[in-house]
Amino acid sequence: MSPGGHANFLRVCRFARIFARSAVTRRELLASNEVMKSAPASNASLVRPELGTDEQLVDLVLGGDVDSFAVLMRRHNQRLYRVVRGFVGDASTAEDILQQTYVLAYRGLAQFERRAKFSTWLTRIAVREALRTRRRAARVEEVHERANLVRVIELTRSPEDHAAIKEWTRALERAIDELPEEYRTVLVLRRVEQMDTDETAALLGLSPENVRVRLHRARALLKEVLFQRVGDSLDEVYEFGGKRCDGIVAHVLAELSL
């Protein structure tokens, strides 16, 4: 037998052993799937050990038998749902995560290396998706809280406050414009656009360390420029005269009945 023919023979033998180990025919899988869909079942009945181990069913799925994946889902639904439900706050979200877990597992089934049990591999995917969903929900909640806080602040600001903020914003913009370009671009990307260090480095063709150095320098220069702008006004800081001074004097005199 030629080397190529011998290799083909070995491949055929390997697939034959896989299907022999499972001892499950396509007809039996289809029948079992229909039974599970048509009638409520206990957790024990969903395991269906006679259909083969998880790993044997994985081999069938990789061979093109989609119905075997339905068996795997029904076998692990209860356990995975309970795990996911412990991470998220409601049943609907848990079901969405469960569906996403199975989609990811099916698409990545070829990467299942069998170092651990299939159930362990599947649970890791579910936990990762649950944590990702929880982090995303936390970020959304944080955005909403900030938006609500901004609305409250806006409602409590006086016209003088709004005017002062606009004046300060214009002064800040002018100060940023005066920075050297190499520092200004990093400052705008990192602090105004809220990009992280790696994103900024990739966009500007710099190393992350260079980005950090330039950002530090940009902040120092900006402080210098702003301090120069307000330096002449420091004598007016914490000014306490006019009506405020008169009010304190009048209040004290009245309290003392003088």
N, C-alpha and C positions, 0 to 999 in steps of 0.2 A: 504493500500500500504506500502511495506517495506521501510525503510530509503534509501536503495540503489536505489530502483525503483523510489522513489520520487526525488532523486538527478538527476537521468538520465532524468526524465520527465522535470525538471527545465532547464537542459542543452538544451534539444530539443526545449523548448519554447523560450529560449534565442536566439538560432540560427534562429528560425523561425521569431522572431521579427526583427533581423538584416536584413534578406533577404526581409522581408515585407517592412521595411522602405526604402530600396533602390529602390524598385519597378522597378527593372531592371532584365531582364532575360538574360541568357547567349547568347541567339540568338540575342537579341538587341545589346549587347556589341560587339559581333563579327561583326554584320552588321555595327555598327557605326565605328568600327576600320577600316574596309575595305573602308568605305566612306572617312574617314580622310586620309587614305594612298593614295587613288586614285585621289583625287582632291585637289587643293590648297584651303585653307580656311582662312578666316579672324580670327583675334584673338578672336573675340566674338564667332564665331562658334566653336572654339576649346574648349571653356569652357563647352559647352553641359550640362547645368544644369539638363536637363531631365534624364541624366544618373546617377544622384545622387550626393551628396556632396562628397568632398574629403574623409571624414571620412567613409562614406558608401562604397566608392570604396576600401578603405583600408581594411575594413572588408571582402570584396569579395576576395581581393588578399590573405589575411591571410587564407581564406577558400580554396585557391588553384586556383583561377581564375586569371591566368596570364594576360589575355586580359584586365582586369581592370587596371593593372599597366601601360599598353600601353596608356590607356585613361588618366591616371594621368600624364604621361610624356608629352603627347601632350598638355595637359591643362596647364602645368607649363613651357614648353620649352622656350617660349618667355621671360617671366619674369626672369627666372633663367639665361638665356643667357646674358641678359642685365646687371644683377648684376655682373656676373663673368667677363664679358668683361670690366667692369669698373676697375677691379683689375689687369688684365693681358694685355699684349701689343699686342696680335694678335688674330685673329679669330680662328685659328687652335688650339692654346693652350686653348682657352675658350671652344671649343667643346670637347676637351679631358677632361677638368675638369668637364664639364656638364655630360659626360658619366660616369665618376668616381663617381660623386655625386649620380646618379641614382643607380649605382651598390651598393654603400654603403647604400643608403636608402632602397633598396629592401632587402639586407641582414640583415639590422637592423630594419626592419619594426615592428617586434614584440616588440621592445623597444620604439616605439612611444607611449607615455603615455597620449597624448591628453590634456596636461596642456596648450598647445598653439595650434594654428591651424596647420594643416598639412603643409600648405604653409610656415609658419614660421619655422617649424622644418626642412623642406627641404632646405630652404634658408640658415639656419645656417650651414648645411652640406656643401653647395656650397661655402659659404664664407670661411669656415675653409679650404677646399681643395684649394681654390684660394690663400689664404694667404700662405699655405704650399708650393704650387708650386712657388710662388713669392720668398719665402725665399730660396728655393732650387736653383732657377735661380740666385739669388744674390750670393749664395755661389760659384756656378760654375763660375760666372763672376769674383769673387774675386780671385779664383784659377788661372784663365786665366791671370788676370792682374799681379798677382805675378810671374807667369811663364814668362810673357813678360818682366817684370822688371829684373828678374834674367838673362834672355838672354841679355838684354841691358848691365847690369853690367858686365857680362862675356866678352862681346865684348870690353868693355872699360878698362878692367883690364890689367895691364902690366904683363910680366913674373915675375917681382919682387913681384907684388901683390899676384899672385897665390902661389909663394913660401912662402910668409909670412903667407898666410891663411893656407896652409898645416902645416906649423910649429906650428901655433897657435892651430890648431885642434888637433895635436898630443899632445901638452902640456895640452890641456883641457881634452883629453881622459885619460892621465896619472893622472891628478888631480882627475878626477871622480873615477878612479880605486882605489885611495888611501882612498876614503871615507869609513866609516864603512858601512857594508852591509845594515843595516836597513835604512840608509839615502840614500845610493846609489840607491837602488831599487826604492824608491819613486821618487827620482829625475829623473831617467831614464824614468819611466812610465809617470810621469806628464809633464816633459819638453821635453824629446827626442821623446817619442811616442805620446805625445799630448793627453793623456787620461785625462778625467775630474776627479774631486775628488771622486765622487761616484763610478766610474768604478775602480779606483785605490784601493779604500777602499774594494770593493767587491773582487777584485783579491787577495789582500794581507791579507784579513781577519781582517782589521782594521776599526776603526770608521772614518768617514770623518774628524772629528776634529784631530785625531791622524795623518792622512795624511797631513793635513795643517801644523801641528806642525813640523813633520819630514821634510817636504819640506822647511820650513823656516830655520830649523837647517842645512839642507844639503846645502842651498845656502850660509849661513854664513861660514860653514866649507870650501866650495869650494873657496870662496873669500880669506880666510886665506891662503889656500894652494897656490893659484895662486899668491897672493901678495908675499909670501915667495920665490916663484920661480923667480919673476922678481925684487925682492927687491934690489938685487945687481946691477941691471942694471938701477936703477933710475937716476944715475948720467949721463946717456947717453940720457935721455929724452930731446926732443927739441934741440938736438945737432945742432949747426950751425957753422960748420967749413969747412975747405977744400975748394972745388970748390964753394960752396955756399957763403962762406965768401969772397973769392977772387972776385966772380962775383959782389957782392954788392959794394965792394970797387972800382972796375974798373968802374962800371956804374956811381957811384957818381962822381968820378974824371973826367970822360968824360963829364958828365952833367955840371960840373963847369969849364970845359976846363983847368983843372990843369995838 
